[in-house]
Amino acid sequence: MKDAPIDAAAITLPEARRASAASDYLALTKPRLNVLVVATSAAGYYLGSTGAIDALSMTEAVVGTALVAGGAAVLNQLYERDTDALMRRTRMRPLPAGRVSTDTARAFGLVLSTAGLVILAARANWLSAGLAFATLLTYLVIYTPMKRRSPLSTIVGAVPGALPALIGWTASHGSIDRSGAALFAIVFCWQLPHFMAISWLYRDDYAKAGFPMLPVIDPDGRRAGKQAVYWGLLLVLASLDPSFSGLAGRVYLAVALVLGAALFYLAVRFASARNEQTARALFYGSITYLPLLWIVMIADKL
């Protein structure tokens, strides 16, 4: 008797489902945002080190920070699943689309966050773990509920967004000093022009979800433009401090001035002509600015 024919679908379908589930869990951690977390925490660790880099310790600190950030992202999406369902750019996320249950997402987010805190406490230091815990609290307890009530949530949300740089710094340096605070200030200020561009581009989505972002409550965009310019100027000033504190040298100072002036110009351009073109230019300029600044600061320390 001949062997029964192999049903290819019976083999590939479970594998496809597993791959789809894995991609959904990955999506819950907001991997694009976590790339920024990994980069800033790694840069902070390197810049905060006073001797030879311990690659294993650096990896543990970055992984711990990334796990906390990923867990926070999962729990944030759990809280916002109803508003995510209303927005075109988020309605197909795993939770609003029903591909992951709320109980599973809650457990996943708690496991990631706890694992990250444990790694930082055990393998870095308690200060880094404390800052990571502060990131969780600020992001989930203050920023996430505040998004539905006030445009000031954008400024509050910049705090947990900037803390990964300080977590990396303290993991290697052991304390917070002027240079570590400067790294925090740079990432904090950078987020505001960046998010003013995003909130303008997706203002219709935010309006549908009931988020009172500046471009929603002020459709003309004047307030968003002013905020982009104000924080862009503060970013230029914050970016110069590493040279004055001794963390970086003259090469970094010159490049920071050029990069800061370019981003400030894009912010002024957006404030003057609030349209899709100027908002996209500010958005792409901001995501180019930060990695270039890190690269130059790191290279200047070599």
C-alpha positions in Angstrom: 0.0 0.0 0.0 1.3 3.5 -0.9 2.0 6.0 1.8 -0.7 8.6 2.2 0.2 11.9 0.6 1.6 14.5 2.9 -0.7 17.4 3.6 1.5 20.5 3.2 -1.1 22.7 4.7 -1.2 20.6 7.9 2.4 21.3 8.4 2.7 24.9 7.4 -0.5 26.2 9.0 0.5 25.6 12.7 3.9 27.1 11.9 2.3 30.1 10.2 0.1 30.6 13.3 3.1 30.4 15.6 4.9 33.0 13.5 1.9 35.2 13.4 1.5 35.0 17.2 5.2 35.7 17.7 4.9 38.8 15.5 1.9 40.0 17.5 3.7 39.7 20.8 6.7 41.5 19.2 4.4 44.3 18.0 3.0 44.7 21.5 6.5 45.7 22.7 6.6 48.6 20.1 9.9 47.4 18.6 10.6 50.6 16.7 10.4 52.6 19.9 12.5 49.9 21.6 15.3 50.4 19.0 15.5 54.0 20.3 15.6 52.7 23.9 18.4 50.2 23.1 20.4 52.9 21.4 20.0 55.6 24.1 20.7 53.2 27.0 23.7 51.8 25.2 25.0 55.2 24.5 24.4 56.3 28.1 26.2 53.2 29.4 29.3 53.8 27.1 29.4 57.5 27.9 29.1 56.9 31.6 31.9 54.4 31.8 35.2 55.5 33.3 37.3 52.5 32.2 37.3 49.6 29.8 33.8 48.6 28.6 32.5 45.3 30.0 30.5 44.0 27.1 28.5 41.5 29.1 27.6 44.1 31.8 26.6 46.6 29.0 24.5 44.0 27.3 22.7 43.1 30.6 22.0 46.8 31.3 20.6 47.4 27.8 18.5 44.2 27.8 17.1 45.0 31.2 16.2 48.5 30.1 14.7 47.2 26.9 12.6 44.6 28.7 11.2 47.3 31.0 10.4 49.6 28.1 8.8 46.7 26.2 6.7 45.7 29.2 5.6 49.3 29.6 4.6 49.4 25.9 2.5 46.3 26.3 0.7 47.6 29.4 0.2 51.0 27.7 -1.5 49.3 24.7 -3.7 47.3 27.1 -4.9 50.5 28.6 -5.4 52.2 25.3 -6.9 49.3 23.3 -10.3 51.1 23.0 -8.8 54.4 21.6 -6.4 52.4 19.5 -9.4 50.8 17.8 -10.6 54.3 16.8 -7.4 55.4 15.0 -6.5 54.3 11.5 -2.8 53.9 12.2 -3.4 51.7 15.4 -6.7 49.9 14.8 -4.9 46.7 13.5 -2.6 46.4 16.6 -2.9 43.0 18.2 -5.2 44.1 21.1 -7.9 46.2 19.3 -7.9 43.6 16.4 -8.5 40.8 19.0 -5.5 38.7 18.1 -4.2 38.8 21.7 -6.4 38.6 24.7 -6.3 41.2 27.5 -5.3 38.7 30.1 -2.5 37.4 28.0 -1.2 40.9 27.2 -1.4 41.9 30.9 0.7 38.8 31.9 3.1 39.4 29.1 3.7 43.0 30.0 4.1 42.3 33.7 6.6 39.5 33.0 8.7 41.6 30.7 8.7 44.6 33.1 9.6 42.4 36.2 12.3 40.6 34.3 13.9 43.9 33.2 13.8 45.3 36.8 15.3 42.1 38.2 18.1 42.1 35.7 19.0 45.8 36.4 18.9 45.3 40.1 20.9 42.1 40.1 23.4 42.8 37.3 23.7 46.7 37.2 22.7 48.5 40.4 19.7 49.6 42.5 19.9 53.1 41.1 19.4 51.9 37.5 16.6 49.6 38.6 15.0 52.5 40.6 15.1 54.8 37.5 13.6 52.0 35.4 10.8 51.6 38.0 10.3 55.4 37.8 10.0 55.0 34.0 7.2 52.5 34.4 5.3 54.6 37.0 5.6 57.8 35.0 4.6 56.2 31.7 1.7 54.1 33.0 0.3 55.8 36.0 0.7 59.5 35.0 1.4 59.9 31.2 -1.0 57.2 29.8 -4.2 58.4 31.7 -3.2 62.1 31.2 -3.2 61.7 27.4 -7.0 61.7 27.5 -7.2 64.8 29.5 -4.5 67.4 28.7 -2.0 68.4 26.0 0.5 68.7 28.8 0.8 64.9 28.7 3.3 65.3 25.9 5.8 67.0 28.2 5.1 64.4 31.0 5.6 61.6 28.5 9.0 63.0 27.6 10.3 62.0 31.1 10.0 58.2 30.7 11.2 58.7 27.1 14.4 60.3 28.3 15.1 58.0 31.3 16.7 55.1 29.3 19.8 57.3 28.6 20.1 57.9 32.4 19.5 54.3 33.2 22.4 53.3 30.9 24.5 56.1 32.4 24.0 55.0 36.0 24.5 51.3 35.1 28.1 52.1 34.3 28.8 55.3 36.2 27.0 54.4 39.4 25.7 57.9 40.1 23.9 60.8 38.4 26.1 63.9 37.8 26.0 66.9 35.4 27.0 64.9 32.4 24.3 62.2 33.0 21.7 64.9 33.5 22.8 66.5 30.2 22.1 63.2 28.4 18.6 63.1 29.9 18.0 66.8 29.0 19.0 66.2 25.4 16.6 63.3 24.9 13.9 65.1 26.8 14.0 68.2 24.7 14.4 66.3 21.5 11.1 64.5 22.0 9.0 67.6 21.9 9.7 68.9 18.4 9.6 65.3 17.3 6.2 64.7 18.7 4.8 68.1 17.6 5.5 66.9 14.0 3.8 63.5 14.7 0.8 65.0 16.4 0.3 67.3 13.5 0.6 64.5 10.9 -1.9 62.3 12.8 -4.1 65.1 14.2 -7.3 63.6 12.6 -6.6 60.2 14.3 -6.0 61.8 17.7 -9.2 63.8 17.3 -11.2 60.6 16.6 -9.8 59.0 19.7 -10.5 62.0 21.8 -6.9 62.8 22.6 -6.5 66.6 23.3 -3.2 67.0 21.5 -2.2 70.6 20.6 -3.0 70.2 16.9 -6.5 68.9 18.0 -7.5 71.6 20.4 -5.7 74.3 18.2 -6.4 73.1 14.6 -4.5 76.0 13.2 -1.3 74.5 14.6 0.2 77.8 16.0 0.6 76.4 19.5 2.2 73.2 18.2 4.6 75.3 16.0 5.6 77.5 18.9 6.3 74.5 21.1 8.4 72.9 18.4 10.5 76.1 18.2 10.7 76.6 21.9 11.9 73.0 22.6 14.1 73.1 19.5 16.0 76.0 21.0 16.3 74.4 24.4 17.6 71.3 22.6 20.4 73.3 21.0 21.4 74.6 24.5 21.2 71.2 26.2 23.3 69.6 23.4 26.2 72.0 24.1 26.5 71.0 27.8 28.5 67.8 27.3 31.4 69.9 25.9 31.3 72.2 28.9 31.1 69.4 31.4 34.0 67.6 29.9 32.1 64.6 28.5 32.8 65.6 24.9 35.3 67.9 23.1 35.4 70.6 20.5 34.6 68.4 17.5 31.4 67.3 19.2 30.6 71.0 20.1 30.9 72.0 16.4 28.8 69.2 15.1 26.2 69.7 17.9 25.9 73.3 16.8 25.4 72.4 13.2 22.9 69.6 13.9 21.0 71.8 16.4 20.8 74.7 14.0 19.5 72.4 11.3 16.8 71.0 13.5 15.9 74.4 14.9 15.5 75.6 11.3 13.1 72.8 10.5 11.1 73.6 13.7 10.9 77.3 12.6 9.9 76.3 9.1 7.1 74.1 10.5 5.9 76.9 12.8 5.8 79.3 9.9 4.1 77.0 7.4 2.1 74.3 9.2 1.5 71.7 6.5 2.3 68.1 5.7 5.5 68.9 4.0 7.1 70.9 6.8 5.8 68.5 9.5 7.3 65.5 7.7 10.6 67.4 7.2 10.7 68.1 11.0 9.8 64.5 11.7 12.5 63.0 9.5 15.0 65.7 10.6 14.4 64.7 14.3 14.9 61.0 13.7 18.1 61.8 11.9 19.4 64.2 14.5 19.6 62.0 17.6 21.6 59.1 16.2 24.0 61.4 14.6 24.5 63.3 17.8 25.1 60.0 19.7 27.6 58.8 17.1 29.6 62.1 17.3 29.5 62.2 21.1 30.7 58.5 21.3 33.4 59.0 18.6 34.6 62.1 20.4 35.2 60.0 23.5 37.2 57.3 21.7 
